[in-house]
Amino acid sequence: MASPASPSTNWQRDLLYTHGNIARAFGAQDAAEYFTRLLRIDEHFCHLSFAHNGPETFFVTWPTVPSAHPSVLIANRPAWLLDYLVRNYGTVVPQGIWSPANPADAQRYNNVPLNMPIFFVHNDRRSLGLPVTSANAGNCMGLLNAHATAPVGECHTTYIRIKWPGYPEWSTQIMTRDQTSLHRTITLEKLAKRVASAVCKFVESYAHLQCQFPDWRVGGPGGIRSDDIILIGFIHVSQGSWQPILQINRYIMSGFPNV
């Protein structure tokens, strides 16, 4: 597949891996491997465009993404949303990317095509992220494209994987279709509610477990509570598995784990 133009400038790529939400959540190395799998080409050859208006946004203009509608046109060329610059109101939870523990399963499941990342943006097109407790309560007012079909593909269910620092992996399954006779894919608003509910369940489930990194302890007195967590995005990481991108409403500087 020939490239129609030169690859991205170094500053765009560097910014993606130092200040992008996905790199902050997964680490730069895992993020690079993820982008290579997502776009099905060595990420070094991808063409990026960085938009300053609204929330600072990374788009990919090459290669094209046949499975998804372009997000915008840039210089009359289609472009697909890839990531947002981290918002300056707290630390993104460093998780590392999830992969099946069995190497044979990892090779099989990690080679399937991935859906593009989902981000929860407000109607003002400037604010990014939903407070987990509000979304869990069904309060997604202001969510951009709230009633649009969630772009999760043709699946009927999927697993949410959380790799919170200092704890064992946690997962739960959610339905991605509604309960009508047509079993339509749920809306973006309903997806946000179900992902937020899963995050709240994670906090509740692990509130009484010891955390390897005390600053990342969830629940209990002094721990990170559900209402401290902001749901930024939802990333397809493997066949049947997605991970939420989560941000804390404050900075955690000490005891910072490597992802």
C-alpha positions in Angstrom: 0.0 0.0 0.0 1.7 3.2 -1.1 1.7 6.3 1.0 0.2 9.4 -0.7 2.2 11.9 1.2 5.0 12.2 3.7 4.5 10.8 7.2 3.7 13.0 10.2 6.2 15.5 11.5 8.1 14.4 14.6 6.4 16.9 16.9 2.9 15.4 16.1 4.0 11.9 16.8 6.0 12.9 19.9 3.0 14.8 21.2 0.7 11.8 20.6 3.0 9.5 22.7 3.6 12.0 25.5 0.3 13.8 25.9 -2.3 11.6 24.2 -4.9 9.8 26.4 -4.2 6.4 24.9 -0.4 6.7 25.5 -1.0 7.9 29.1 -3.3 5.0 29.7 -1.3 2.2 28.1 2.2 3.5 28.0 4.0 4.7 24.8 5.2 1.3 23.7 1.8 -0.4 24.1 0.1 2.6 22.5 2.4 2.3 19.4 1.7 -1.4 19.1 -2.0 -0.7 19.5 -2.0 2.0 16.7 -0.2 -0.5 14.5 -2.9 -3.1 15.1 -5.7 -0.6 14.8 -4.5 0.9 11.5 -3.0 -2.3 10.2 0.2 -0.6 9.2 3.4 0.3 11.0 2.5 3.3 13.1 5.7 5.1 12.0 4.2 5.6 8.5 0.8 6.9 9.6 -0.1 10.5 8.7 -1.3 12.5 11.6 -3.0 15.9 11.8 -3.3 17.8 15.1 -6.3 20.2 15.5 -6.1 23.0 18.1 -9.8 24.1 18.0 -12.0 22.6 20.7 -10.3 19.8 22.6 -6.9 19.4 21.0 -7.4 16.4 18.7 -5.2 13.9 16.8 -6.6 12.7 13.5 -5.2 10.1 11.1 -5.4 11.0 7.4 -3.5 7.9 6.1 -4.1 5.0 6.0 -7.8 5.3 5.4 -10.2 3.4 7.7 -12.8 1.7 5.5 -14.7 0.3 8.5 -15.5 3.8 9.9 -17.0 7.0 8.6 -14.5 9.9 8.5 -14.7 12.3 11.5 -13.9 15.4 9.5 -12.3 16.6 6.3 -8.8 18.1 6.5 -7.6 19.9 3.4 -10.4 18.1 1.6 -9.2 14.8 2.7 -11.0 12.4 5.0 -9.6 12.1 8.5 -10.4 9.8 11.4 -10.3 10.7 15.1 -7.5 8.9 16.8 -7.0 10.5 20.2 -7.3 13.7 22.3 -4.7 15.6 24.1 -4.9 14.9 27.9 -7.0 17.5 29.7 -5.2 19.3 32.6 -7.4 18.3 35.5 -5.9 15.1 36.8 -3.9 11.9 36.2 -4.9 9.4 33.5 -5.1 5.9 35.1 -2.1 4.0 33.8 -3.3 0.5 33.0 -1.3 -1.1 30.3 -3.1 -2.7 27.4 -5.1 -5.9 28.1 -4.2 -9.1 26.2 -5.3 -12.7 26.7 -3.0 -14.5 29.1 -2.7 -17.6 26.9 -0.1 -16.8 24.1 -2.2 -18.8 21.5 -5.3 -16.9 22.4 -3.4 -13.6 22.3 -2.1 -14.4 18.8 -5.6 -15.3 17.6 -7.7 -12.6 19.2 -5.2 -9.8 18.8 -5.1 -10.2 15.0 -8.7 -9.3 14.5 -9.6 -5.9 13.1 -10.3 -3.3 15.8 -12.9 -0.7 16.0 -11.8 2.9 16.2 -11.5 4.5 19.7 -14.7 6.0 21.3 -14.4 9.2 23.2 -17.1 10.9 25.3 -17.2 14.5 24.2 -19.7 17.2 25.3 -22.0 19.1 23.0 -19.9 22.2 23.3 -17.2 20.2 21.5 -14.6 21.5 24.0 -15.2 19.4 27.1 -14.1 15.8 27.3 -15.2 13.1 29.7 -18.1 12.1 31.9 -18.0 11.8 35.7 -18.5 8.1 36.4 -21.1 8.4 39.1 -23.2 10.8 37.0 -23.0 8.5 33.9 -23.9 5.5 36.0 -27.0 7.3 37.2 -28.0 7.9 33.6 -27.0 11.6 33.7 -25.2 12.0 30.4 -26.7 15.4 29.6 -24.5 17.3 27.2 -23.0 14.2 25.6 -22.3 14.8 22.0 -24.2 12.4 19.7 -25.8 10.8 22.8 -28.6 9.1 20.8 -26.4 7.9 18.0 -25.6 4.2 17.6 -22.5 3.4 19.6 -19.7 2.4 17.2 -18.9 -0.9 18.8 -19.3 -3.1 15.7 -21.6 -6.0 15.3 -21.1 -7.6 18.7 -24.0 -8.4 21.0 -21.9 -8.5 24.1 -18.4 -7.4 25.1 -16.0 -7.7 28.0 -14.8 -4.6 29.8 -11.3 -5.0 31.1 -9.8 -2.9 33.8 -6.1 -3.1 34.7 -6.0 -0.7 37.6 -2.5 -0.2 39.1 -1.8 -2.3 42.1 -4.7 -4.8 41.7 -5.4 -8.0 39.8 -7.1 -7.6 36.4 -10.9 -7.1 36.6 -13.5 -7.8 34.0 -17.2 -7.9 33.4 -19.5 -8.5 30.5 -22.0 -6.0 29.1 -24.7 -6.2 26.5 -24.2 -4.0 23.5 -27.6 -4.6 22.0 -31.0 -3.4 23.3 -33.8 -5.7 24.4 -36.2 -4.8 21.5 -37.2 -7.4 19.0 -34.7 -5.9 16.5 -31.8 -6.1 19.0 -30.3 -2.8 17.8 -26.9 -1.7 18.9 -27.3 0.5 22.0 -26.8 4.3 21.8 -23.6 6.1 22.9 -25.4 7.4 26.0 -26.4 3.8 27.0 -22.9 2.6 26.4 -21.5 5.3 28.6 -23.9 4.3 31.4 -22.9 0.6 31.1 -19.2 1.3 31.1 -19.6 3.7 34.0 -21.6 1.1 35.9 -18.8 -1.4 35.4 -16.2 1.1 36.7 -18.4 1.6 39.9 -18.7 -2.2 40.3 -14.9 -2.5 40.0 -14.4 0.1 42.8 -16.9 -1.6 45.0 -15.5 -5.1 44.3 -11.9 -4.1 45.1 -12.5 -1.6 47.9 -11.4 -4.1 50.6 -8.4 -5.5 48.7 -4.8 -4.4 49.5 -3.3 -2.3 46.7 0.3 -2.7 45.7 0.5 1.1 45.1 -1.2 2.8 48.1 -1.8 6.0 46.3 -3.9 4.1 43.8 -6.1 2.4 46.4 -9.8 2.4 45.6 -12.6 2.7 48.1 -12.5 3.2 51.8 -11.3 6.2 53.8 -8.8 8.2 51.8 -9.0 5.9 48.7 -10.1 6.8 45.2 -13.9 6.8 45.0 -16.1 6.4 42.0 -17.0 10.1 42.1 -13.3 10.9 41.7 -13.2 9.1 38.3 -13.9 10.5 34.9 -14.7 8.3 31.9 -12.8 9.7 28.9 -13.0 7.0 26.3 -13.5 3.3 25.4 -10.8 1.4 23.5 -11.3 -1.9 21.5 -8.2 -3.9 22.5 -8.9 -7.4 21.4 -11.7 -9.6 20.0 -14.6 -9.1 22.4 -12.7 -6.9 24.8 -12.6 -3.2 25.4 -10.8 -1.0 28.0 -12.1 2.3 29.4 -9.7 5.3 29.5 -10.2 6.8 33.0 -8.9 10.0 34.5 -8.8 11.0 38.2 -10.0 14.5 39.2 -6.7 15.2 40.9 -3.0 14.5 40.3 -1.3 11.4 41.7 2.4 12.1 41.6 3.9 9.7 44.2 3.9 5.9 43.9 3.4 6.2 40.1 3.5 2.7 38.6 5.1 1.9 35.3 2.7 0.5 32.7 
